[in-house]
């Protein structure tokens, strides 16, 4: 997720990011209120254009399978299109979610 457009509110350099969520961050799920209820804007329901491998872990949380170099989810003929939601979030919200997801841990 990278910045798609810069916001010039109060001359800050806070950026907006489009974010696709498909699991526990969706409306009504357990992590939605913590990360998206206050500073995020709901754009609508969304579906991936490519088929991806989605699995559910032992704790019941869904996640996409990544290649060994952790760059992009694997597009796969055996996968499926993923249904989720599209949100606009600011830098702080994205940073908090990256920390929650363990992005910096590899």
VENRA-V360565 format. One record per residue. N is the residue number from 1. RES is the residue in one letter. SS is DSSP state (~ for helix, > for strand, _ for the rest). Layout:
n=[N:N]
res=[RES:RES]
ss=[SS:SS]
This chain:
n=[1:2:3:4:5:6:7:8:9:10:11:12:13:14:15:16:17:18:19:20:21:22:23:24:25:26:27:28:29:30:31:32:33:34:35:36:37:38:39:40:41:42:43:44:45:46:47:48:49:50:51:52:53:54:55:56:57:58:59:60:61:62:63:64:65:66:67:68:69:70:71:72:73:74:75:76:77:78:79:80:81:82:83:84:85:86:87:88:89:90:91:92:93:94:95:96:97:98:99:100:101:102:103:104:105:106]
res=[X:X:X:X:X:X:X:X:X:X:X:X:X:X:X:X:X:X:X:X:X:X:X:X:X:X:X:X:X:X:X:X:X:X:X:X:X:X:X:X:X:X:X:X:X:X:X:X:X:X:X:X:X:X:X:X:X:X:X:X:X:X:X:X:X:X:X:X:X:X:X:X:X:X:X:X:X:X:X:X:X:X:X:X:X:X:X:X:X:X:X:X:X:X:X:X:X:X:X:X:X:X:X:X:X:X]
ss=[_:_:_:_:>:>:_:_:~:~:~:_:_:_:>:>:>:>:>:>:>:_:_:_:_:_:_:_:_:_:_:~:~:~:~:_:_:_:_:_:>:>:>:>:>:>:>:_:_:_:_:>:_:>:>:>:_:_:_:_:_:>:>:>:_:>:_:_:_:_:_:_:>:_:>:_:_:_:_:>:_:_:>:>:>:>:>:>:>:>:~:~:~:~:~:~:~:~:~:~:~:_:~:~:~:_]
